[in-house]
Amino acid sequence: MQAASPRQAPQDSSQLRRAVTSSFLGSVIEYYDFLLYSTASAVVFADVFFSNLSPVAGTLASFTTFATGYLARPLGGIVFGHFGDRLGRKRMLVVTMSLMGVASFLIGVLPTYGQAGTLAPVLLLLLRIVQGVAVGGEWGGAVLLSAEHATGRRGLWASFTNAGAPAGMALSTVVLSATSGAVGEQAFLDWGWRIPFLLSVVLLAVGLFVRLRVTETPVFAEAEQKEKKQEKKQESTPRRSLPLWDVLRHHPRVLLLSIGVGLSAFVFQGTVTTYIISYAVQGGFARQTVLNSLAVSSALAMFGIIGWSALSDRVGRRPVVMAGALAVGAYSFALFPLVDTGSTALLVLALVVGQSLVHPMMYGPLAALYTELFSTRSRYTGASLGYQIAGLGAGFAPLIFTEVRADAGGGAMVLISAIIAAFCLGTVVCLALLGETSRTDLTGMSTDSSTPLPVNGQAEAAPTS
């Protein structure tokens, strides 16, 4: 494993602050829009866009459109990762933020099923796919913007991007809950649900203002300068492989292990932020109560993510993430019994412990960990691809668990908990095979295919041509 390089000169601290602020706000905005859809799919879309179906079928259809956003995220990671590795991180982040804001605004003006028939859910599906592409390209660039500006405490600074996800969830839940409470149940179903989506335009303006003031990352700029010098020496442009091809050809094992590391975090995330909402409402809790509980746990999750990520700078990524996987696997068997008590206090406790305490142990350090696995000229693509494929777990967990509950009867919740625990075990195995990455020097990983990457504590052999 490479040690921190003395060649890393201190960067402009004002640019680091701007980069971290931009990454955090960008993540808040992206996930406000993306997760606003997840909450709406659990509480309102079944009635608005699938009103011709039975309650169970409508919920399944709503969760299916929700899942398509996650299917589109790897595509966004590939497309924006390619151009981000070729042209720079900042340019792509402006595009992804704009794409998300426009798509979310358009969801807010869609006709309902009663107004447009089957055209309404089709348009909803298409805009959800656009959302998925946008957020798939956003995460990798936002993480790199912070990590590649930082010269120390990379886990801490990169974690602000991940902290933006629960912040966006909290904001979307608060806005949705406040709108529901202000206009009333029937008005909310008729038109009130549109307001949170329309507010995306305001958030987009704020986010672009901050993002446009950030410079390109010094790590990428250094790699670009090295390539230009090589071109001058050779008097011709050297052939460079596609970032996606570089990742798939030279680092397939690292990519697969990175997917396995993150998968359980996303499965549990989909459980506590989406599936549990529908489960609790169907179990007799008021929609407002569930949304308020989710807002509290999401707000607290920001501190958990940043705190555990900062600890990973001291003790390493692997110990923190592994402890989180074991904790989540055990806690999954207590989650549903706590909700089944019917107690609002225990519902809040279930969500706070799950989303704010144990889940951040797995999720927070992933931002830095994924960044440290790939070389500069394929880092955007590699980190995005691994993270977004793992992210499919959050998209499909609510859909799969709804089916399991419908088919398995009384033992369904124990089976669901066992499925979550099995994914957590997979994370432990993948972490055991991956080496510790926290001391990796990002500036020393400026080449595409010759950089050894950590597997089982040892560097992979450099690929031969």
C-alpha atoms as one frame of an Amber mdcrd trajectory, in Angstrom:
protein
   0.000   0.000   0.000   1.314   3.420  -0.887   1.993   5.819   1.922   0.964
   9.431   1.870   3.280  11.213  -0.475   5.469  14.115   0.597   5.022  15.468
  -2.927   1.489  16.492  -2.086   1.839  20.228  -1.638  -0.754  22.000   0.478
  -3.598  23.274  -1.639  -5.538  26.506  -1.334  -7.646  26.011   1.795 -10.351
  28.296   0.412 -10.716  26.006  -2.592 -10.969  22.978  -0.307 -13.752  24.688
   1.631 -15.525  25.601  -1.600 -15.109  22.075  -2.937 -16.505  20.488   0.234
 -19.372  23.000   0.381 -20.153  22.452  -3.279 -20.064  18.673  -2.887 -22.299
  18.780   0.177 -24.845  21.190  -1.314 -24.800  19.377  -4.632 -25.436  16.088
  -2.864 -28.229  17.642  -0.777 -29.916  18.962  -3.912 -29.453  15.779  -5.940
 -30.718  13.569  -3.137 -33.505  15.967  -2.204 -34.840  15.398  -5.704 -33.940
  11.704  -5.968 -35.162  10.686  -2.499 -38.185  12.990  -2.639 -39.327  10.571
  -5.299 -38.703   7.609  -2.994 -40.828   9.100  -0.215 -43.528  10.138  -2.659
 -43.534   6.646  -4.185 -44.274   5.225  -0.739 -46.989   7.674   0.320 -48.666
   9.231  -2.734 -47.717   7.963  -6.217 -49.744   4.754  -5.908 -52.879   6.920
  -5.544 -51.900   9.553  -8.123 -50.318   7.605 -10.988 -51.596   4.051 -10.401
 -55.107   4.713  -9.155 -56.510   2.053 -11.502 -54.731  -0.714  -9.541 -55.394
  -2.355  -6.186 -53.515  -0.912  -3.181 -50.911  -3.712  -3.188 -50.471  -3.646
  -6.976 -50.296   0.144  -6.933 -47.580   0.068  -4.277 -45.619  -2.497  -6.298
 -45.960  -0.404  -9.469 -44.874   2.719  -7.592 -41.829   0.953  -6.141 -41.011
  -0.397  -9.608 -40.722   3.108 -11.069 -38.679   3.993  -7.982 -36.308   1.102
  -8.734 -35.771   2.178 -12.354 -33.980   5.272 -11.076 -31.419   3.003  -9.457
 -31.099   0.956 -12.649 -30.206   4.147 -14.506 -27.565   5.213 -11.978 -24.754
   2.954 -13.305 -25.419   4.363 -16.793 -24.993   7.866 -15.402 -21.788   6.786
 -13.693 -20.401   5.390 -16.954 -21.383   8.346 -19.154 -20.399  11.157 -16.816
 -17.475   9.160 -15.464 -16.047   8.870 -18.981 -16.191  12.590 -19.656 -15.229
  13.438 -16.074 -12.047  11.377 -16.440 -11.330  12.950 -19.824 -12.477  16.577
 -19.440 -12.517  17.167 -15.684 -14.745  16.752 -12.642 -16.243  20.250 -12.424
 -17.800  20.413 -15.894 -19.728  17.201 -15.436 -21.031  18.247 -12.025 -22.643
  21.373 -13.505 -24.412  19.196 -16.075 -25.616  16.558 -13.591 -27.045  19.158
 -11.216 -28.919  20.911 -14.031 -30.273  17.633 -15.362 -31.628  16.604 -11.965
 -33.247  19.972 -11.247 -35.075  20.091 -14.567 -36.289  16.471 -14.322 -37.649
  17.001 -10.808 -39.440  20.209 -11.811 -41.098  18.381 -14.703 -42.327  15.630
 -12.351 -44.071  18.415 -10.449 -46.113  19.397 -13.514 -46.996  15.890 -14.757
 -50.653  15.013 -15.327 -52.140  12.307 -13.101 -53.547   8.967 -14.265 -57.041
  10.421 -14.008 -56.042  13.241 -16.358 -53.872  11.476 -18.941 -54.358   7.737
 -18.443 -51.364   5.485 -19.069 -49.342   8.383 -20.484 -48.919   9.743 -16.937
 -46.995   6.768 -15.459 -44.963   6.442 -18.682 -43.786  10.053 -18.410 -43.128
   9.534 -14.713 -40.954   6.520 -15.546 -38.955   8.444 -18.158 -38.266  11.333
 -15.800 -37.268   8.878 -13.070 -34.705   7.402 -15.460 -33.319  10.907 -16.106
 -33.074  11.395 -12.338 -31.136   8.147 -12.053 -28.684   9.112 -14.786 -28.119
  12.505 -13.132 -27.497  11.190  -9.615 -25.342   8.382 -11.036 -23.014  10.952
 -12.528 -23.178  13.347  -9.576 -21.893  11.181  -6.731 -18.530  10.200  -8.182
 -17.683  13.717  -9.298 -18.766  15.295  -6.011 -16.698  12.853  -3.959 -13.634
  13.403  -6.135 -14.076  17.168  -5.972 -13.564  16.980  -2.195 -11.133  14.044
  -1.986  -8.807  15.310  -4.704  -8.684  18.800  -3.173  -7.828  17.378   0.258
  -4.250  16.662   1.337  -5.239  15.024   4.616  -8.301  13.681   6.478  -9.689
  12.464   3.180 -12.317  10.321   4.874 -13.720  13.359   6.670 -13.833  15.709
   3.683 -15.161  13.130   1.220 -17.881  12.104   3.678 -19.682  15.433   3.282
 -20.919  14.171  -0.090 -22.423  11.097   1.571 -23.761  13.263   4.403 -25.646
  15.217   1.763 -27.825  12.168   1.057 -29.589  12.038   4.461 -29.626  15.842
   4.509 -31.451  15.771   1.198 -33.743  13.073   2.561 -34.472  15.137   5.680
 -35.154  18.242   3.614 -37.430  16.418   1.171 -39.293  14.701   4.005 -39.764
  17.966   5.921 -41.034  19.775   2.821 -43.339  16.895   1.911 -44.611  16.582
   5.487 -45.078  20.349   5.884 -46.972  20.532   2.606 -49.196  17.616   3.608
 -49.941  19.201   6.978 -50.582  22.651   5.519 -52.988  21.750   2.720 -54.698
  18.676   4.204 -54.867  15.032   3.113 -57.180  15.380   0.117 -55.599  18.555
  -1.246 -52.176  16.951  -0.833 -53.224  14.002  -3.021 -54.899  16.347  -5.530
 -52.115  18.905  -6.019 -50.083  19.526  -2.863 -47.537  16.791  -3.608 -46.338
  18.863  -6.580 -44.975  21.723  -4.469 -41.809  19.951  -3.205 -40.892  18.976
  -6.771 -41.426  22.504  -8.101 -39.103  23.898  -5.411 -36.236  22.031  -7.122
 -35.714  25.038  -9.380 -34.833  27.227  -6.378 -32.369  24.665  -5.042 -30.837
  24.309  -8.501 -30.090  28.044  -8.692 -28.384  28.017  -5.281 -26.345  24.912
  -6.101 -25.095  26.202  -9.442 -24.037  29.498  -7.870 -21.763  27.650  -5.420
 -20.510  25.011  -7.840 -19.396  27.433 -10.548 -16.946  29.047  -8.089 -14.934
  25.843  -7.550 -11.769  25.144  -9.546 -10.813  21.818 -11.102  -9.177  19.388
  -8.663  -5.357  19.635  -8.351  -4.954  15.855  -8.696  -6.738  15.818 -12.063
  -4.917  18.962 -13.198  -1.560  17.365 -12.348  -2.408  14.197 -14.279  -3.497
  16.295 -17.254  -0.260  18.293 -17.213   1.819  15.107 -17.116   0.019  13.788
 -20.176   0.571  17.047 -22.062   4.305  16.874 -21.311   4.394  13.282 -22.568
   2.640  14.355 -25.745   5.268  17.055 -26.368   8.134  14.607 -25.834   6.628
  12.035 -28.171   5.511  14.712 -30.672   2.247  12.841 -31.015  -0.806  12.134
 -28.934  -0.388   8.815 -27.080  -3.243   6.402 -27.341  -5.210   6.295 -24.087
  -7.697   3.565 -23.280 -11.285   4.376 -22.437 -11.781   4.817 -18.659 -14.470
   2.110 -18.625 -12.257  -0.289 -20.555  -9.369   0.417 -18.197 -11.516  -0.431
 -15.165 -13.061  -3.576 -16.669  -9.823  -4.903 -18.137  -7.247  -4.038 -15.509
  -9.189  -3.820 -12.255 -12.180  -6.209 -12.493 -11.541  -7.822  -9.113 -11.325
  -4.478  -7.341 -14.548  -3.368  -9.048 -16.411  -6.536  -8.012 -15.167  -6.322
  -4.433 -16.170  -2.649  -4.245 -19.697  -3.591  -5.319 -19.838  -6.287  -2.668
 -18.608  -3.891   0.012 -21.330  -1.327  -0.655 -24.290  -3.572  -1.477 -25.479
  -4.254   2.068 -25.329  -0.551   2.966 -27.713   0.211   0.133 -30.044  -2.695
   0.845 -30.417  -1.434   4.388 -30.723   2.160   3.188 -33.634   1.214   0.937
 -35.213  -0.596   3.876 -35.073   2.240   6.414 -35.755   5.139   4.047 -38.397
   3.692   1.719 -39.782   0.255   2.587 -40.259   0.997   6.284 -42.452   4.001
   5.408 -44.949   1.881   3.514 -44.692  -0.901   6.125 -45.370   1.454   9.037
 -48.283   3.256   7.328 -49.901  -0.069   6.423 -49.326  -1.149  10.036 -51.485
   1.687  11.350 -49.126   4.643  11.844 -50.272   8.025  10.540 -48.402   9.122
   7.423 -47.401  12.368   9.128 -45.937  10.476  12.084 -43.805   8.265   9.862
 -42.549  11.192   7.789 -41.634  13.159  10.906 -39.761  10.159  12.322 -37.873
   9.737   9.064 -36.957  13.441   9.022 -35.486  13.200  12.533 -33.429  10.098
  11.762 -32.222  11.538   8.438 -31.055  14.770  10.063 -29.130  12.861  12.734
 -27.612  10.559  10.115 -25.487  13.440   8.801 -23.556  13.541  12.063 -23.168
   9.769  12.125 -21.748   9.711   8.595 -19.234  12.488   9.247 -18.237  11.100
  12.658 -17.619   7.511  11.535 -15.803   8.736   8.406 -13.493  10.912  10.501
 -12.747   7.868  12.665 -11.846   5.914   9.519  -9.017   8.412   8.919  -7.522
   7.279  12.218  -8.186   3.535  12.316  -8.758   2.771   8.629 -11.772   2.312
   6.376 -11.970  -1.450   6.725 -12.438  -1.726  10.526 -15.208   0.892  10.598
 -17.152  -0.475   7.626 -16.789  -4.058   8.854 -18.064  -3.158  12.325 -20.999
  -1.394  10.687 -21.863  -4.428   8.579 -21.899  -6.691  11.636 -24.007  -4.173
  13.590 -26.549  -3.763  10.778 -26.805  -7.528  10.276 -27.670  -7.990  13.943
 -29.940  -4.947  14.150 -32.022  -5.997  11.145 -33.711  -8.611  13.366 -34.810
  -5.920  15.840 -35.981  -3.322  13.309 -39.388  -4.708  12.379 -40.370  -5.896
  15.885 -39.787  -2.325  17.103 -42.115  -0.968  14.419 -44.687  -3.692  15.096
 -45.148  -2.461  18.677 -47.271   0.398  17.357 -45.413   2.830  19.626 -44.398
   6.135  18.055 -41.428   6.411  20.417 -40.159   2.976  19.390 -40.728   3.800
  15.721 -38.510   6.860  16.121 -35.957   4.768  18.030 -35.974   2.101  15.318
 -35.264   4.646  12.581 -32.727   6.664  14.570 -30.654   3.622  15.552 -30.920
   2.137  12.072 -30.377   5.199   9.916 -28.327   7.439  12.217 -26.087   5.066
  14.164 -25.382   1.688  12.568 -25.950   2.429   8.872 -23.484   5.392   8.787
 -20.711   3.067   9.974 -21.021   1.207   6.684 -22.033   4.083   4.457 -19.924
   7.064   5.553 -16.386   5.778   4.793 -17.452   4.455   1.377 -16.879   7.882
  -0.212 -13.159   7.840   0.544 -12.819   4.068   0.099 -14.162   4.074  -3.472
 -11.978   7.072  -4.336  -8.852   5.251  -3.141  -9.409   2.154  -5.271  -8.874
   3.605  -8.749  -6.254   5.682 -10.569  -6.828   9.324 -11.494  -7.682   8.922
 -15.166 -10.276   6.216 -14.480 -11.244   7.146 -10.914 -14.513   8.933 -11.755
 -15.645   5.955 -13.827 -14.440   3.232 -11.459 -15.721   4.795  -8.257 -19.055
   5.712  -9.854 -19.569   2.294 -11.399 -18.811   0.364  -8.211 -20.910   2.659
  -6.036 -23.884   2.891  -8.400 -24.084  -0.851  -9.106 -24.031  -1.428  -5.357
 -26.720   1.247  -5.153 -29.120  -1.052  -6.995 -29.647  -2.667  -3.595 -31.491
   0.420  -2.350 -33.674   0.517  -5.449 -34.729  -3.110  -5.417 -34.892  -3.842
  -1.693 -38.352  -2.210  -1.220 -39.708  -3.999  -4.294 -38.293  -7.399  -3.308
 -39.365  -7.068   0.327 -42.910  -6.132  -0.717 -43.058  -9.324  -2.781 -41.568
 -11.405   0.052 -44.118 -10.083   2.505 -46.973 -10.838   0.110 -45.782 -14.416
  -0.501 -44.249 -15.521   2.815 -47.080 -14.601   5.196 -46.374 -14.577   8.933
 -42.657 -15.359   8.705 -41.955 -12.698   6.098 -40.292 -10.142   8.371 -37.824
 -12.652   9.811 -36.989 -13.722   6.260 -36.438 -10.093   5.218 -34.138  -9.564
   8.192 -32.201 -12.699   7.249 -31.776 -11.390   3.688 -30.351  -8.119   5.014
 -27.990 -10.010   7.327 -26.805 -12.174   4.408 -25.863  -9.084   2.414 -23.974
  -7.774   5.447 -22.033 -11.024   5.627 -21.102 -10.530   1.970 -19.714  -7.104
   2.825 -17.544  -8.584   5.581 -16.111 -11.147   3.150 -15.356  -8.513   0.488
 -13.700  -6.244   3.057 -11.536  -9.146   4.192 -10.315  -9.514   0.604  -9.712
  -5.793   0.061  -6.621  -4.159   1.504  -6.707  -1.031   3.665  -6.881   2.059
   1.441  -6.738   5.023   3.825  -3.008   5.672   3.292  -3.205   5.670  -0.499
  -1.593   8.658  -2.240  -4.026   9.881  -4.912  -1.370  11.973  -6.686   0.776
   8.865  -7.022  -2.042   7.134  -8.910  -2.042   9.366 -11.960  -1.630   6.692
 -14.593  -4.443   4.654 -16.045  -3.438   1.058 -16.056  -0.084   0.610 -14.381
  -1.025   1.540 -10.832  -1.176  -1.412  -8.433  -4.381  -1.492  -6.467  -4.940
  -3.054  -3.052  -6.368  -6.535  -2.750  -6.001  -8.557   0.460  -3.467  -6.075
   1.765  -1.226  -6.524  -1.282  -0.931  -4.612  -4.524  -2.317  -6.268  -7.615
   0.295  -7.044 -10.170   0.530  -4.385 -12.857  -1.257  -5.593 -15.973   0.777
  -6.646 -18.951  -0.075  -5.636 -22.474
